[in-house]
Amino acid sequence: MTTKKTNKPKTTKSNKQFVQMSGEFGVTSELYRHHIQASITYGNAKSADVVVFSPTGNRAARVEVKSASIETWIVGKQALQAASHIVWVFVYLPEPAATISPAQTSENAAAAPRYYILSSSNVKSIYEKKMAQAITARATKAQVLSSVEAKKIQDAQGESLDSAPATGKVTSTKAPMIIFEVADVDPGFNKWHRVNEALKG
């Protein structure tokens, strides 16, 4: 007698790890395609997701990777660390297509990852603007985590230092978790040259 195997659904934690690692490997692959040396970092207490190096190896820059399976990302107080050697890459990872023939190229394109590259000063500016709007609007759910919708976004985002649970309350100048949407990061679509700019300091 044989027992039929059943595929257990991935746990939320497992899925978040797959999303984050997919984003980090994808970013590293793209960096190499653009002739930029890069290395993923590992561990529970890492200070960067990906580190990039100049051709001579005498300069390095930090790449913060935010990966999600929906076009929305949660960003925390790390956004306030504006520095010329830090670059942010927001990765959108659609569900992969079940391609069975080369003719389905349009389906492949729709499932391709999308990368939005912003300088840390860009991210800081967006974060501060949205935080000010949230304070003025008394933390509406579209701007700060405060509802069931926020949980959905957290579940779709890869694990990172910035994806810890948030209170959703904006009662002071403390840095809350802010929701970045694709319209916020779209100016950085495929702007990989910003990584080279960070390496130049």
Summary of the structure (lengths in Angstrom):
residues: 201
radius of gyration: 18.2
end to end distance: 66.1
largest distance: 66.1
contacts: 593
relative contact order: 0.20
helix: 37%
strand: 20%
